[in-house]
């Protein structure tokens, strides 16, 4: 199971981390990955300077600046890790 963690600490919350969670939930359903990807929330991931912080699997922190980049990020970084399309 691949875990995607989204920061919901104060800075990320104010920047829209809950909208990121909602979009990731949509993408997980779209690609029918409910049994392969787990979405979690975490308080401060200590990367508060610019955008919303997420972590995919054991990778380092990734900064998301807006929702439009999430699908590309998902396709480029999540799908290859789970053997998706």
C-alpha angles and dihedrals in degrees: 000000000000113000121211112194122197122196114236097177119131099276095044092043091055090049093054109271092155090058088052090053091050092050092048089051088053092050093048089053093043091057092038093238100139090123095045106041127052120196118210137175124223134186119240114346090190096247099103102141106096125355143354114309123223133170124208113205112311093335126119126268118295121201117221115199100183142355095256092073095052098085092052090047090049094049094043100042111018104040095052091052093055097038092252130154 
